[in-house]
Amino acid sequence: QKLGARLRKQLFSTIIHQNITFFDQNRGGELANRLSTDVHEVAEHLVQNISIFMSNMVRSVTAVASMMAISPALTLYLTPLPLALGGCAAVYGKFIKIWSKKHLDVLAHSTHMATERFGGITTVLSFGRRQSEVTNYSNVVESAYVFARKVAIFQGAFLGSSYLVGNTALMGTLVVGATFVIDGSMSAGQLAGFCMFAGHLAESVLEISESIGGFLRAQGSGARLFFLLDKDSSELRGAGGAIDTIDCGETLPASYKADIQFDGVDFYYPSHTQQSLVLDNLSFKLSDGEMLAVSGSSGSGKSSIVALLMRFYSPSRGVITLGGKDIYDLNVEWLRSQISIVGQEPILFHATIFENVSYGRPDATREEVIKACVAANAHSFIMGLSENYNTIVGERGKSISGGQKQRLCIARALLTEPRILALDESSSALDAQAEQELLLSLRRLLESDDNNLSAVLFVTHKNSVMNACDRSIMLSEGKTKGD
């Protein structure tokens, strides 16, 4: 249990410190499966088999010492036994490791599949896909069973071969020992004692073979697990890759101007198979004290601007500055503390409204949370709920409406008192009145001296939002179309 707990803690820490490209390339359900099934498989096989291996090694050494004391010559006839067992382990172990890894890979896929379908159950129901999803899931589970059966077959073949080798060696010892008795170099009593210890040795060797089989399965099961544990978050750096160096970089003085400048920026997503430019020589400026709207058709690169600003990715060319300083020279933790973003899809956790809003500032008081919710035009609907701020919103906020989720996410962003607020289609689910109230509230915050907010970046397709901003720019195929 302790080994499993240590592995889970270390693996979770390793995964959560990976760069964003890693999560683009790996599905959440499969990563969760690594934390549960893979760790359980490895810990169970290792813990159980280590004790078996160690106890039987001691037993084997004792048996060999006793046999050497009785007849060193006869003992030498058993020296090929370890070599034969090692050969069996090498032959069968390769297949056991391969099929164990494939078995767990398919299990991880089945976990991701189930998690995804349960999370999108309304879509499944609305399209009448329940039975087809049962069929699809059954096919995946059947594939996992096929791989598990292959593991069992090779593990059984390995144990069978080990028993055959061990029993053959024991029978050979009896035959040779009998010749020693006949020629008088050994008494019948000595042969009987020797055979008893040889039997103990054979039994121990077979137990060791079983534990080796378990180790081989653990090695196969843990192949992906140990790959993740050995993974350095710096691996994914480079052109277009994520940069997430937490322990280095500068910070700006508290009085810095929240001017953001994109200068000749090119960018493509490194996880995409076709690495075409999403942003192509993009240049624009968001000035301190300004509300700027970025609009454009779907796929024009609007959301990529926010991702680059947060250093989730790095551009392949060009410079992005904050306060006149290249953001890649700044400490990434400090940079992200200065910018709050609200994404296209509002993300809430299965927790209370208070816990969700205070996620970015766990030490926030109730008064501070309420103030942020008032600014985000969320306080009134919260007070209309039966438990108010203690209402549990459900997984991904499924118990409240889309507009309410967006307002809670905006409140969460405002609570961190950012210098820059980036809203990526974050008012798309709001009605016209709620949207106007939010825009007025943000304008008041921007013009007030009582908070840190110095600039607001809207990624939007709504004319009403663009009209409320000081300036707007249009993107087309990753380039600025107009200002």
Secondary structure as UniProt FT lines:
FT   HELIX           2..16
FT   HELIX           20..25
FT   HELIX           28..33
FT   HELIX           34..38
FT   HELIX           39..70
FT   HELIX           72..76
FT   TURN            77..79
FT   HELIX           80..119
FT   HELIX           121..126
FT   TURN            127..128
FT   HELIX           130..182
FT   TURN            183..184
FT   HELIX           188..221
FT   HELIX           223..229
FT   HELIX           233..236
FT   TURN            239..240
FT   TURN            246..247
FT   TURN            254..255
FT   STRAND          260..267
FT   TURN            270..271
FT   STRAND          279..286
FT   TURN            288..289
FT   STRAND          291..296
FT   TURN            298..299
FT   HELIX           302..309
FT   TURN            310..311
FT   STRAND          317..322
FT   TURN            323..324
FT   STRAND          325..326
FT   HELIX           327..329
FT   HELIX           332..338
FT   STRAND          339..342
FT   HELIX           353..357
FT   HELIX           358..360
FT   TURN            362..363
FT   HELIX           366..375
FT   TURN            376..377
FT   HELIX           379..383
FT   TURN            386..387
FT   HELIX           388..390
FT   HELIX           395..397
FT   TURN            398..399
FT   HELIX           402..415
FT   STRAND          420..424
FT   TURN            426..429
FT   HELIX           432..447
FT   STRAND          455..459
FT   HELIX           463..468
FT   STRAND          471..476
FT   TURN            477..478
FT   STRAND          479..482
//
